[in-house]
Amino acid sequence: MRLGFVVNPIAGMGGRVGLKGTDGKVAEARARGADPRSPNRARRALDALYDRRPEATLLTWGAPMGADLAREAGFDPTVLGTPGEGETMAADTREAVAAFVDAGVDLVCFVGGDGTAADVADALDGTDTPMLGVPGGVKVYSSVFAVSPEDAAAVVDTFERTERREVMDIDEDAYRGGAVDPELRAVVRVPVGENLQSSKQTGSGNVESLAEGFADSVDPGVTYVLGPGSTVGTIKEALGFEGSPLGVDVWRDGEVLVTDATESAILDALGERNVIVVSPIGGQGFVFGRGNPQLSPAVIRRCEVEVVASRSKLDDLGRLQVDTDDPELDADLRGWTRVRVGRFERRLMEIA
């Protein structure tokens, strides 16, 4: 196994501080106190891979794009180059991937989001080299990613064939304004494995009765942390306000406490009893870890969780999934949960 491994060290920084992405927003993310997310995700994948394949030949790029993390995990990597000075850029990723191809790697594994996936795909254009993503960004629409860093290591270790999958990306400025218009950026070869995510799809179905039932059942004094998406957006309308469609809003006793909240603003607004309301991503089933990084482990641990979804969305999902950046919390969240699907009706779904 000759594996090319590259990290976008700034991917995902904008998520927990409410920027819904990092493209062109690194300075603002840092000013808001954002911490890098992808290096920890990369280290988890590398640790898991070293446990499985310590003999693998690992080719990587200079710090902070992989070499340091590979050594910390126990590998003795071949470093083919280094990024330029200052913040890393898309060109650094493309240069690293081109070098991997020239060195004859069997697979390019990258850590980042959809923008990074598009950069890797650009560099692989015209080659037969497959790619696999470790989810580390805010937007993870593409079907080239493993479900978690550890799942990426499992796919690397076990895959025997590849299939063609889509790289999708969206305009982040439009996304921040509430418009979601995914664009197909490439079709690439990806290892076949059980723990790959699907492309993101939108759910359909009438959720008005669900939202009305939820609004009728709210308890006084409880702080409700309302996640992004159209289903929870309908609940926000039923509660009497127009929320941020792709952000997290906090509501208690008829008052909106925070709109489009960051992780720290959510924590500041929490009370004695708190309930997170989230809807799984259609086509993927993620409850946490895709599109809502403001709902961090620190937030989740202080809240009850209520999952809501249309029947049609659940019909297309075999299970729900979580990827919170905290493996112990992921384990705590797994199991059977009751998902509200109507005014009174609920359906049992497994978080697996």
C-alpha positions in Angstrom: 0.0 0.0 0.0 1.4 3.4 -1.1 -0.8 6.1 0.3 -0.7 9.8 -0.4 -2.0 11.7 2.7 -2.7 15.4 2.7 -4.4 17.7 5.2 -6.1 21.0 4.6 -5.2 22.5 8.1 -7.8 25.3 7.9 -10.8 23.2 6.8 -13.7 23.4 9.2 -12.5 26.4 11.2 -15.5 28.5 10.3 -18.1 26.0 11.6 -18.3 26.4 15.3 -18.0 30.2 15.1 -21.1 30.5 12.8 -19.4 31.1 9.5 -20.8 27.9 7.8 -17.5 27.5 6.0 -14.0 28.7 5.8 -13.5 29.7 2.1 -12.1 33.3 2.2 -13.0 33.6 5.9 -9.9 32.3 7.7 -8.9 35.6 9.2 -12.5 36.2 10.4 -12.7 32.7 11.9 -9.5 33.2 13.8 -10.7 36.6 15.0 -13.8 34.9 16.4 -11.6 32.5 18.3 -11.9 29.5 16.0 -9.6 26.5 16.5 -8.3 24.2 13.7 -10.5 21.2 13.4 -9.0 19.1 10.6 -5.6 18.3 12.3 -7.3 16.4 15.1 -9.5 14.6 12.5 -6.4 13.7 10.5 -4.6 12.4 13.6 -7.5 10.1 14.5 -7.5 8.7 10.9 -3.7 8.2 11.0 -3.8 6.6 14.5 -6.4 4.1 13.3 -4.5 3.4 10.1 -1.3 2.8 12.0 -3.1 0.3 14.2 -4.2 -1.5 11.0 -1.3 -1.0 8.6 1.8 0.2 10.4 3.9 -1.1 7.4 2.0 1.1 4.9 4.2 3.4 2.8 2.9 6.9 3.6 3.7 9.8 1.3 2.7 13.2 2.6 3.4 17.0 2.4 5.2 19.1 4.9 3.7 20.6 8.1 1.0 21.6 8.6 -0.3 19.5 5.8 0.4 16.0 7.1 4.1 15.2 7.8 4.0 16.2 11.5 0.8 14.3 12.2 2.0 11.2 10.4 5.1 11.1 12.6 3.1 11.6 15.7 1.0 8.6 14.7 4.1 6.4 14.4 4.7 6.5 10.6 8.0 7.4 9.0 6.6 9.3 6.1 8.2 10.3 2.8 7.7 14.0 2.5 7.5 15.1 -1.1 7.4 18.8 -0.6 6.3 21.7 1.7 3.6 24.4 1.5 4.4 28.0 0.9 4.7 30.5 3.6 1.6 31.9 5.4 -1.8 30.3 5.2 -2.0 27.2 3.1 -4.0 27.5 -0.1 -5.8 25.4 -2.7 -2.7 25.4 -4.8 -0.8 23.7 -2.1 -3.3 20.8 -2.0 -3.2 20.5 -5.8 0.6 20.5 -5.8 0.8 17.8 -3.2 -1.7 15.5 -5.0 0.2 16.0 -8.3 3.3 14.9 -6.5 1.6 11.8 -5.1 0.4 10.8 -8.6 3.9 11.2 -10.0 5.2 9.0 -7.1 2.7 6.2 -8.0 0.5 6.1 -5.0 -2.4 3.6 -4.9 -4.8 6.1 -3.2 -4.9 9.7 -2.2 -6.5 10.3 1.2 -7.3 13.9 2.1 -8.7 15.7 5.2 -11.0 18.6 4.5 -14.4 19.4 3.2 -16.0 19.8 -0.2 -13.7 22.5 -1.4 -10.7 20.4 -0.6 -12.4 17.5 -2.4 -12.8 19.6 -5.5 -9.1 20.6 -5.3 -8.0 17.0 -5.0 -10.3 16.0 -7.9 -8.8 18.8 -10.1 -5.3 17.5 -9.5 -6.4 13.9 -10.2 -8.2 14.8 -13.5 -7.0 12.5 -16.3 -5.6 9.9 -13.9 -7.0 6.6 -12.6 -5.8 7.3 -9.0 -8.7 7.0 -6.5 -9.4 9.4 -3.7 -10.9 9.2 -0.2 -12.0 12.0 2.1 -11.7 12.2 5.9 -14.5 14.6 6.8 -13.0 17.7 8.3 -14.9 20.6 6.8 -18.2 22.3 7.5 -19.9 21.4 4.2 -19.6 17.7 3.4 -22.0 17.2 0.6 -19.9 14.9 -1.6 -20.1 11.1 -1.6 -16.3 10.7 -1.5 -16.0 10.9 2.3 -15.9 8.2 4.9 -18.4 8.5 7.7 -15.7 9.2 10.3 -11.9 9.4 10.5 -11.7 5.8 11.9 -14.0 4.6 9.1 -11.6 6.2 6.6 -8.8 4.0 8.0 -11.0 1.0 7.7 -11.8 1.7 4.0 -8.1 2.3 3.2 -7.2 -1.0 4.9 -9.8 -3.2 3.3 -10.8 -1.8 -0.1 -10.3 -4.0 -3.2 -12.0 -2.1 -5.9 -13.3 1.4 -6.7 -16.4 3.0 -8.0 -17.3 6.4 -9.5 -18.7 9.0 -7.1 -19.6 12.7 -7.2 -17.7 15.7 -5.8 -20.2 18.4 -5.0 -19.6 21.9 -3.7 -21.7 25.0 -3.0 -21.2 28.8 -3.1 -20.4 29.6 0.5 -21.5 33.3 0.3 -24.9 32.1 -1.1 -25.0 29.4 1.6 -24.5 32.0 4.4 -27.4 33.9 2.9 -29.6 30.8 3.1 -29.4 29.5 -0.5 -28.2 26.0 -1.1 -27.4 25.1 -4.7 -24.9 22.2 -4.8 -22.9 22.1 -8.0 -21.3 18.9 -9.5 -17.6 19.6 -9.6 -16.2 16.2 -10.6 -16.9 12.5 -10.9 -14.0 10.5 -9.4 -12.9 7.0 -8.4 -13.4 6.2 -4.7 -12.7 2.9 -2.8 -15.7 0.8 -2.3 -16.5 0.3 1.4 -19.4 0.0 3.8 -18.6 3.2 5.7 -18.8 5.8 3.0 -21.5 8.5 3.1 -24.0 9.2 0.4 -24.5 12.5 -1.4 -26.6 14.9 0.5 -30.2 15.1 -0.6 -33.1 17.2 0.5 -36.0 15.6 2.3 -39.6 15.9 1.2 -43.0 15.6 2.8 -45.4 17.7 4.8 -43.9 18.7 8.1 -46.5 21.3 9.1 -48.3 19.0 11.5 -45.0 17.8 13.0 -44.1 21.5 13.6 -47.5 22.3 15.1 -47.3 19.3 17.4 -43.8 20.3 18.6 -44.9 23.9 19.2 -47.9 22.7 21.3 -45.6 20.5 23.4 -42.9 23.0 24.4 -42.4 23.2 28.2 -42.0 26.5 30.1 -38.5 27.4 31.2 -36.9 25.0 28.8 -34.2 26.3 26.4 -34.6 25.0 22.9 -31.5 24.9 20.7 -33.0 24.7 17.1 -30.7 23.4 14.5 -30.4 24.2 10.7 -32.5 22.8 7.9 -36.0 23.2 6.4 -37.7 20.7 8.8 -36.6 22.5 12.0 -37.2 25.8 10.1 -40.8 24.9 10.0 -40.8 24.4 13.7 -39.2 27.9 14.1 -42.1 29.3 12.1 -44.6 27.4 14.3 -42.9 29.0 17.4 -43.5 32.4 15.8 -40.2 33.5 14.4 -38.2 33.4 11.2 -35.0 31.7 12.1 -31.7 31.5 10.3 -32.3 28.7 7.7 -28.8 27.3 7.9 -27.8 28.4 11.4 -28.7 27.5 15.0 -31.2 29.6 16.9 -31.9 29.5 20.7 -35.5 30.0 22.0 -37.1 30.0 25.4 -40.5 31.0 26.7 -41.5 32.8 23.5 -38.3 34.7 23.1 -35.5 34.3 20.6 -32.3 34.4 22.7 -29.8 34.0 19.9 -30.0 33.8 16.1 -27.4 32.1 13.9 -25.5 31.3 17.1 -21.9 30.3 17.5 -20.9 27.5 19.9 -20.0 30.0 22.6 -23.2 31.9 22.2 -25.2 28.7 22.6 -23.3 27.7 25.7 -23.9 31.2 27.2 -27.7 31.0 26.5 -28.3 27.5 28.0 -30.4 27.2 31.1 -31.2 24.5 33.7 -32.9 22.2 31.2 -32.0 22.3 27.5 -33.2 20.5 24.4 -31.5 20.3 21.0 -33.8 19.9 18.1 -32.2 18.5 15.0 -33.3 16.8 11.7 -31.1 14.2 9.9 -29.6 15.1 6.6 -31.5 13.5 3.8 -29.7 10.8 2.0 -27.0 10.6 4.7 -28.8 10.4 8.0 -26.3 12.5 10.0 -27.9 14.0 13.1 -24.6 15.7 14.3 -21.4 16.3 12.4 -22.6 17.6 9.1 -23.7 21.2 8.7 -24.1 21.9 12.4 -20.7 22.0 14.1 -21.9 24.8 16.4 -23.7 21.9 18.2 -20.4 20.8 19.6 -19.7 18.1 22.2 -19.8 20.7 24.9 -23.2 21.8 23.8 -24.6 18.3 23.3 -23.5 17.1 26.7 -25.6 19.8 28.4 -28.8 19.1 26.4 -31.4 16.5 25.8 -31.7 15.6 22.0 -34.9 15.5 20.1 -34.8 14.3 16.5 -37.5 15.3 14.0 -38.0 14.3 10.4 -40.7 13.8 7.8 -41.8 10.2 7.2 -40.5 10.3 3.6 -37.0 11.3 4.8 -36.9 8.4 7.2 -38.2 6.0 4.6 -35.0 6.7 2.6 -32.7 6.2 5.6 -31.8 2.8 7.0 -30.2 4.4 10.1 -29.1 7.7 11.6 -25.5 8.6 12.2 -23.3 10.9 14.4 -19.8 12.2 14.0 -19.3 14.8 16.8 -15.5 14.9 16.9 -15.8 13.1 20.3 -15.7 9.3 19.9 -17.0 8.7 23.5 -19.9 11.0 22.9 -20.6 9.3 19.6 -20.8 6.0 21.5 -23.1 7.5 24.1 -25.5 8.8 21.4 -25.7 5.5 19.5 -28.7 3.2 20.1 -32.5 3.5 19.4 -34.2 6.9 19.5 -37.8 8.0 19.0 -38.0 10.4 16.1 -41.0 12.8 15.9 -42.6 12.4 12.5 -46.1 14.0 13.1 -48.2 15.9 15.5 -48.2 13.0 17.9 -46.5 10.2 16.0 -43.0 9.0 16.6 -40.9 6.3 14.8 -38.0 4.3 16.3 -34.7 4.8 14.5 -31.3 3.5 15.3 -28.3 5.8 15.6 -25.6 3.5 14.4 
